């Protein structure tokens, strides 16, 4: 029996125990369907439980067998007041449940009340379960959010294991809904806060799985807090055991590995998702929480549950088979927007639900904001009704509502008065101004077409029936063709060391274009039959994406690299002849080589240009003036595709330097943008079918953690951070002089600066907020940290004390990143996105440029030399490492290295050599190791011997005895998006 089968059996066993014996047969018929073996296992366990010596059902099957053998110790102790567990003194019993008893206790060290959850003895007896539970609880404890009840610690006193949690003094959301009959606006505010808390958890890869009104507490200060995240589940992509040998298309579903506490997946009847109700453990992800959230929202706006029945089995059937009744039928006065949100949360197919809770929160905010001027007084306090909503503006009613709020919260009266002034203007704007389309992802359906995790790029045929894509495996690349409908895959180009990119179809779907670079050779443009034959070289010596004109007679591309002093937009015949330069641009306003598309009428070419590819420009073929296409204030635009009717584009764009690439619908000419994807993955390589009914992208996901390797010994390397979908040490990790570790992490939902001890303990977040902080570096005296932040909307360099206090902005330029201190602490060296490096005084001031063609990596211990890095050529895997005087001047030495990812350098303590990271074996399947290069030009020597995963950052301790690194994996697959318009 596999671990997944074992866990599902455990969960179904617990579900069966909760059902009356007279109804279990129906339940077993329903849940096991044609799986006779599963049914036999369940019936055997239920029979054994009936004759067990204890009446308490075990929380684990293995523990159940111990009970049957006469081990009666698996019972929970009943603690009396004044009993002490470690430094906690019991006050009273708060409640009991299947996962243990909960007590009100006093932390006698910190003099605060806590909720103490006592874990069942049989759970503690299983080393594997405790290890997994502690790993998940650690991840949950890192969820530092005002709407999540915090986990203080996991402890043990003699043989009793416990969790200390934040004690919430207040009422449950259930009480607010049914006992207090709270106004709808108030309930929506609580639910918005719950959604924000869930957004933080989902960003960290944590799914609650038992969301219900009883698990949401409302504090006396009117804040919602989600309970029981310590019993939540981490989700992570599960790959085949030998993924290196898995052919594309063998696994068509992204299975989620479910490593969590057995017995909590089933959730609570009436709030669980259809996949939970059917026991489909492998399909539970954040969308299951969204369904549960929809059940709570339904209950809040109608006063009743969406699914109700007298028996658990019938209730399970209803959740799976029936739709919730329309909320308008229960209260016609409710706004239509609420019905759409509820329906979007409660869709049976998880692909048809809202895909992120963040979107639900934004939509609820809009609804609540719109109600602020239209909510009438509550006249009917019955459980099945809610306040009537008048869509017209009703100031009198609004005044009554606001007056009530002032009475409840007198200290905020002034704030409310100021808000009234702003709201009046906003209400007028809403009444007479343009309507903003809702940023809804509800209609999108996303289907993973490949499951190897090793797809670099792909393209879809004009008829939407075929996809061609590039697979990377152990440093070699091959090209495959796949039928979308039949899921059949055929290799059309055998693996080799050549590099393939920028795939596209001819309009008849019979041929493909692509760029190909032979090992150490030039990159050229080729055409080949989709059925596989000898590729034909069309144009030699360019590495950009080429776009085919609507009449298929011409191609357009960028000649020259993005970082060259200038490059040009070129049009040629489709056979490569007759090149014509349309426009030439000089740095830093160069064209970007990845974003180019003909307009549907064939009269102009749309390109991407600017210092970091942030501008969309339409270049007419008749020589008339260029047009800047309206866009939001995006940081960069990577790929573009026109919709066939010319009313808009599909765009892959990045909102800030550190935000992930997402797919957007960009209206033309208005420039209004609507997100098609909205998560922490990176989406690129857009390709549309001819009628724009289907869109494919490559979805790239990276996970990294902090590892410590004594003396750089890979065999002794220890993982210090945990959590799914986290990026720790990306892009920075750094030792402090006293032996602690400062690192970048996405554990809180966006990238921020963290610090911890060298053994991974005492992990603390130093920066927080809606912005992104990264690239942390500690000064040599250990007093300060410098980092990059987009707090002003643009990336600047900031300095703070080592404890996170006394923040100060040091620079005021544009797109500044990767800062580090000089050894004397007087200077901060940093880089800019336009391929230059700079320095600024550690106290701030005017920045001085050091280079205009490379990025700075590290400064020598004597402060005289700076190691830099720059690519040897566009699209190449060759890199140059120049050593340049800090005072200025040409490079003293330049070393050339080969790496599939960008190398970064660190100086040795004596300043006689640099240590740098090299990745070999491909972008997705490569392995990173460290090498040392003496300055006397002797041969480099390999320092580490890791056999898997990639480094995203590294640093050596001040005594050179310990290596710390951000290390992990990147997976990438072709995803089909439909119903996105």
Order of alpha helices (4+ residues) and beta strands (2+ residues): alpha-alpha-alpha-alpha-beta-beta-beta-beta-alpha-alpha-beta-beta-beta-alpha-beta-beta-beta-beta-beta-alpha-alpha-alpha-alpha-alpha-alpha-alpha-alpha-beta-beta-beta-beta-beta-beta-beta-beta-beta-beta-beta-beta-beta-beta-beta-beta-beta-beta-beta-beta-beta-beta-beta-beta-beta-beta-beta-beta-beta-beta-beta-beta-beta-beta-beta-beta-beta-beta-beta-beta-beta-beta-beta-beta-beta-beta
